[in-house]
Amino acid sequence: MNQLVLLSPSHIITVCLSLAAIVYIPRLFKDSSDKAKRFLAYLIIFLLLVNQVMDFYREGIMSE
């Protein structure tokens, strides 16, 4: 695995894209229907669960 360099271009771009997504994705769904908001909530939950499973996989299986 590569070492994290805080001021590397890839890290700065990733942080900026993440912050933009945190700010602008909810704005896109602000005036939408309840069904669309529920879909966004389930999508976020699904992505968080996938992230957790990948962390467990990387830390548990890949570290052996």
N, C-alpha and C positions, 0 to 999 in steps of 0.2 A: 504494500500500500504506500502511496506517496505521502510525504510529509506535508502538513498544512502550512501554507505561507499566507499570512493574513493580508498582505498587500499585493498578492499576485493578481494579475488581470482576471484570471478565471474566477477567483474568489470574490473580487469586487463586483464583477458582472453578475454572479450568482446571487449575491446579497441584494444588489439593486433590483434584479428581476423578482426576487422573492418579496421585497418590500412593495414593489409596484403591484404584484398580484394580491398582496394582503390589502392594499388600499383600493384597487380598482375593481376586482372581481365582486366584492359586495355591492359596490356602486352600480354595477351592471344589473344586479338582481334586486335593487331597492324597490323599483316600481313594478316588478313582475308578479305573477300570480303565486298563490300559496303552494301550488303544485311545483312550480319551478324552484321556489325557495326550499321546499322539502327535498327536491332532487339535489340541489347544491349541498344541503346538509348531509345527505346520505353519501354523496360523492366525497366530501371531506372526511367523513368517518371511514369510508372504505380506504381512502388513500393513507390515512393515519394507521389503520390496521395493517395494510401492506407494508408500510414503513417499519412497523414494529416487528413483523414477521421476518423481514429482511435483516433487521438488526440482530434478532435472535439467531438467524441462520449464519450470519457473518461472524458473530461472536462465539457461537457454540460449535458449529460444524466446521467452519473455515479455519478456526484457530487451532484445530487439532493437528 
